[in-house]
């Protein structure tokens, strides 16, 4: 695929993929998302020696939520393309963050609001606004991510052809896959036949969920004998 893109446009570089840096950023975002909610939700440390109340923690919680959302927003193209952590990173991740932050905001207002200093409400209100804004934008990001998942962009074929500069080069890419599978296919089936069949079942299920094939197509494909040749549908 890279060779086909370079032939059409020499300025095109390697197709963007996730690195260990991107995955570390994802882990950081998840930690910050949990920390943002944890700073607001009641704990035994509140009111104890060395503990902090809402007056000190609300602004930090809002800032942590905004940073976490910014990272998730930056990583979303990679997640949607299946490059960040394969198709095992669902869009519901963003919905979970939004739910955590909304619950934390509700607890801050309904349960812990008497803790704030009425003479200095600005840090708390600023943190609350940041937390609610981050939750609202996370809901929007979840909606967009779920739509991307339904479009099938995480499926291998959709990602493969979607990254081409010119879709007409798909024929050349599929031919290269034919040549690769002609050698690798029989060896893979002979060496790890059970694993190949499990992967095949999962791929069919994900293609059906993405709307690339129908349930009937999935059933008929599952009845075929184990593949020894690459047999993609040409469209």
C-alpha positions in Angstrom: 0.0 0.0 0.0 2.8 2.4 0.8 4.4 1.7 -2.6 1.1 2.4 -4.3 0.7 5.7 -2.4 4.3 6.7 -3.2 3.7 6.0 -6.9 0.8 8.3 -6.9 2.3 11.0 -4.8 6.1 10.9 -3.9 5.5 13.3 -1.0 3.3 10.8 0.7 5.1 9.2 3.7 4.5 6.1 5.6 0.9 5.5 6.6 0.5 6.8 10.1 0.4 4.2 12.8 0.5 4.2 16.6 3.7 4.1 18.5 4.5 3.2 22.1 4.3 7.0 22.7 0.7 7.1 21.6 -0.2 4.2 23.8 1.6 5.8 26.8 -0.4 8.9 26.1 -3.6 6.8 26.1 -2.7 5.3 29.5 -2.0 8.8 30.8 -5.4 10.1 29.6 -7.2 7.2 31.3 -5.3 7.8 34.6 -6.1 11.5 34.5 -9.8 10.8 33.7 -10.0 8.6 36.8 -8.0 11.1 38.9 -10.3 14.0 37.9 -13.3 12.1 39.2 -11.5 10.8 42.3 -10.5 14.2 43.4 -14.1 15.3 43.7 -15.8 12.1 44.9 -15.9 11.8 48.7 -13.2 9.8 50.4 -12.1 9.1 53.9 -9.1 11.4 53.4 -11.4 14.5 53.2 -11.4 16.3 56.4 -8.6 14.1 57.8 -5.1 15.4 58.6 -3.4 16.2 55.3 -6.7 15.8 53.4 -7.9 18.3 50.9 -11.5 19.5 50.5 -13.4 20.6 47.5 -12.0 24.1 47.7 -8.5 22.8 46.9 -9.3 19.9 44.6 -12.1 21.2 42.3 -9.9 23.2 40.0 -7.3 20.4 39.8 -10.1 18.0 38.9 -11.4 20.2 36.1 -7.8 20.7 34.7 -7.1 17.0 34.8 -10.4 16.3 32.9 -9.6 18.8 30.2 -6.1 17.4 29.7 -7.4 13.9 29.5 -10.1 14.9 27.0 -7.5 16.7 24.9 -5.3 13.6 24.7 -8.3 11.4 23.8 -9.4 13.9 21.1 -5.8 13.9 19.7 -5.7 10.1 19.7 -9.2 9.6 18.2 -8.1 9.4 14.5 -5.8 6.5 15.4 -8.4 4.8 17.6 -11.0 5.1 14.9 -8.6 3.7 12.3 -7.9 0.7 14.5 -4.2 1.7 14.7 -4.1 2.6 18.4 -5.0 -0.7 19.9 -6.7 -2.6 17.1 -10.5 -2.9 17.1 -10.4 -3.7 20.8 -10.6 -0.1 21.9 -14.3 0.8 21.6 -15.9 4.2 21.4 -17.6 3.6 24.7 -14.3 4.6 26.4 -15.3 8.3 25.8 -18.8 7.7 27.2 -17.3 6.2 30.3 -15.1 9.2 30.9 -18.1 11.5 30.3 -20.2 9.6 32.8 -17.5 9.7 35.5 -17.0 13.4 35.1 -20.8 14.1 35.2 -21.2 12.0 38.3 -18.3 13.8 39.9 -19.8 17.2 39.0 -23.2 16.2 40.4 -21.6 15.1 43.7 -19.7 18.3 43.9 -22.9 20.4 43.6 -25.3 18.2 45.5 -23.1 16.8 48.3 -19.9 18.7 48.8 -20.8 22.3 47.9 -21.0 23.4 51.6 -17.3 22.8 51.8 -16.4 25.7 49.6 -15.3 29.1 50.9 -18.1 31.6 50.0 -15.4 34.4 50.0 -13.4 32.6 47.3 -15.8 30.7 45.0 -13.8 31.3 41.8 -11.5 28.3 41.9 -14.3 25.9 42.6 -16.7 27.3 40.0 -13.9 27.4 37.4 -13.1 23.8 38.1 -16.7 22.8 38.0 -17.2 24.5 34.6 -14.1 22.8 33.2 -15.3 19.4 34.5 -18.8 19.8 33.0 -17.4 21.2 29.7 -15.0 18.2 29.4 -17.9 15.8 30.1 -20.0 17.5 27.4 -17.3 17.4 24.8 -16.5 13.8 25.7 -20.2 12.9 24.9 -19.8 14.6 21.5 -16.5 12.7 21.0 -18.2 9.5 21.8 -21.0 10.2 19.3 -18.5 10.9 16.6 -16.4 7.9 17.5 -19.4 5.5 17.6 -20.3 6.7 14.1 -16.8 6.1 12.9 -17.0 2.5 14.3 -20.3 1.8 12.6 -18.8 2.9 9.3 -16.4 0.0 9.5 -13.2 2.0 9.6 -11.7 -0.3 12.1 -12.0 -3.4 9.9 -8.8 -4.4 8.1 -10.1 -4.0 4.6 -11.7 -0.6 5.3 -8.5 0.7 6.9 -6.4 -0.8 4.1 -8.2 0.8 1.2 -9.1 4.0 3.2 -5.5 4.9 3.5 -4.8 4.9 -0.2 -4.2 8.1 -2.1 -6.1 6.8 -5.1 -8.8 4.1 -4.4 -8.0 2.6 -7.9 -4.8 1.3 -6.4 -6.9 -1.1 -4.4 -6.5 -3.7 -7.2 -2.7 -3.6 -7.0 -2.9 -3.9 -3.2 -5.2 -6.9 -3.4 -2.9 -8.5 -5.9 0.0 -8.1 -3.5 -2.1 -9.7 -0.8 -2.9 -12.6 -3.1 0.8 -13.2 -3.7 1.5 -13.0 0.0 -1.3 -15.3 1.0 -0.4 -17.8 -1.7 2.8 -18.5 0.3 1.7 -17.6 3.9 -1.8 -19.0 3.8 -1.2 -22.8 3.6 1.7 -22.5 6.1 -0.4 -20.6 8.6 -3.3 -23.0 8.3 -1.0 -26.0 8.7 0.9 -24.5 11.6 -2.0 -22.7 13.5 -5.2 -23.9 11.9 -7.3 -23.4 15.1 -6.1 -19.9 15.6 -6.6 -19.0 11.9 -10.2 -20.2 12.2 -10.8 -18.2 15.4 -9.5 -15.1 13.8 -11.7 -15.7 10.8 -14.8 -16.0 12.9 -13.9 -12.7 14.8 -13.2 -10.9 11.5 -16.6 -12.0 10.0 -18.4 -10.8 13.2 -16.7 -7.4 13.1 -17.4 -7.0 9.4 -21.1 -7.7 10.1 -21.2 -5.2 13.0 -19.6 -2.6 10.8 -22.2 -3.2 8.1 -19.7 -4.3 5.5 -21.4 -7.7 5.2 -24.9 -8.9 6.2 -25.7 -11.6 8.7 -26.5 -14.0 5.9 -23.1 -13.3 4.3 -21.5 -14.1 7.6 -23.3 -17.4 7.9 -22.5 -18.5 4.4 -18.8 -17.5 4.8 -18.6 -19.4 8.1 -19.8 -22.6 6.3 -16.9 -22.5 3.9 -13.9 -24.8 4.5 -10.8 -23.3 6.1 -9.3 -20.9 3.5 -6.1 -21.9 1.8 -6.3 -18.9 -0.7 -6.9 -15.3 -0.2 -10.5 -14.7 -1.4 -11.7 -11.2 -0.9 -14.7 -9.8 -2.6 -13.9 -7.5 -5.5 -16.1 -4.5 -5.8 
